[in-house]
Amino acid sequence: MLSTGLPQGAVPKLERPGPLRDRVYEALLELITTRALQPGQHLVESELAGHLGVSRQPVREALQRLNTEGWVDLRPAQGAFVHEPTDEEADQLLTVRTLLEAEAARLAAANAGSAGVAVLEELCAQGESAVAADDVDAAVALNARLHAAVMELAGNAVLAELAGQVDRRVRWYYTPIARRRGQQSWIEHRELIAAIADRDEQRATELMREHTEHTRTSYHARRRS
């Protein structure tokens, strides 16, 4: 049940402006992508409404939208459940991510200046500290920020838009393996940043491809274990 399935402090505050249904949708999506709500978990409208301090109507509308987008499964006579991704779904998404991010790394190496590299190095240092402190949530967030920074340095708006469409789902897959990837992931980040700083497009492309492939294989290894 939801009342026993959410960690203390996990429910976000609905303080941002905008239609209530959109704020409820964003809150529920954040709980799903961070796995505060686990795949397969039963989502009870009345409990969600109580946690979020809203009526059941915006919750129902949000669940319908999340169902359309593949985050939630609505089952007749059973209710709503967090979607449980299949291996094929994960494989397809992470393969697309590899294509997008490898090209972003190449463009970042071609375009990045010293200020951009400094941003990457600072994010990497913060990520290393998060891993050392065993702060998985911070490590996941910093991983996403570092990859987004590489995408920004690439300077291709269309590529960034496509990457943004898969970013949250990538976080969803990455969260359960963040501890498994641990320090190795940030060693790979350091190597990537060095290639970008050296303006070595081929090396940056290869390193990003290897890095994202390690995430894909780690995810599948976790599913099999």
Long-range contacts (C-beta under 8 A, 24 or more apart in sequence): 1-42, 1-44, 1-47, 2-37, 2-41, 2-42, 2-43, 2-44, 2-47, 2-48, 2-51, 3-47, 5-37, 5-38, 5-41, 6-31, 6-36, 6-37, 6-51, 7-36, 10-34, 10-36, 11-36, 11-51, 11-52, 14-52, 14-53, 14-54, 20-54, 20-58, 21-58, 21-61, 21-62, 21-65, 23-58, 24-52, 24-54, 24-58, 24-59, 24-61, 24-62, 25-61, 25-62, 25-65, 25-66, 27-52, 28-59, 28-62, 28-63, 28-66, 29-66, 29-71, 29-168, 32-66, 32-71, 32-72, 32-82, 32-172, 33-168, 33-169, 33-171, 33-172, 33-175, 34-137, 34-140, 34-171, 34-175, 35-172, 35-175, 35-176, 37-82, 38-82, 39-82, 39-83, 39-84, 39-85, 40-81, 40-82, 40-84, 41-81, 41-82, 42-79, 42-80, 42-81, 43-72, 43-79, 43-80, 43-81, 43-82, 44-79, 45-79, 45-80, 85-172, 85-173, 87-220, 87-223, 90-173, 90-216, 90-219, 90-220, 90-223, 91-216, 91-220, 93-166, 93-169, 93-170, 93-173, 94-170, 94-173, 94-212, 94-215, 94-216, 94-219, 95-216, 96-166, 97-163, 97-166, 97-170, 97-212, 98-208, 98-209, 98-212, 98-213, 98-216, 100-159, 100-162, 100-163, 100-166, 101-147, 101-150, 101-151, 101-163, 101-208, 101-212, 102-205, 102-208, 102-209, 102-212, 103-154, 103-156, 103-159, 103-205, 104-150, 104-151, 104-153, 104-154, 104-156, 104-159, 104-160, 104-163, 104-208, 105-150, 105-154, 105-192, 105-195, 105-196, 105-204, 105-205, 105-207, 105-208, 106-154, 106-201, 106-202, 106-204, 106-205, 107-153, 107-154, 107-155, 107-156, 107-159, 108-150, 108-151, 108-153, 108-154, 108-196, 108-204, 109-195, 109-196, 109-198, 109-199, 109-200, 109-201, 109-203, 109-204, 109-205, 110-199, 110-201, 111-153, 111-154, 111-155, 112-153, 112-196, 112-197, 112-199, 116-149, 116-152, 116-153, 116-196, 117-193, 117-196, 117-197, 119-149, 120-146, 120-149, 120-150, 120-153, 120-189, 120-193, 120-196, 121-193, 123-149, 124-186, 124-189, 124-190, 124-193, 127-185, 127-186, 127-189, 128-183, 128-186, 131-182, 131-183, 131-185, 131-186, 132-183, 134-179, 136-175, 136-178, 136-179, 139-178, 140-171, 140-174, 140-175, 140-178, 143-174, 143-178, 143-185, 144-170, 144-171, 144-174, 146-189, 150-192, 150-196, 150-208, 153-196, 173-215, 173-219, 174-215, 174-219, 176-219, 176-222, 177-215, 177-218, 177-219, 177-222, 180-218, 180-221, 180-222, 181-214, 181-215, 181-218, 184-214, 185-211, 185-214, 185-215, 188-214
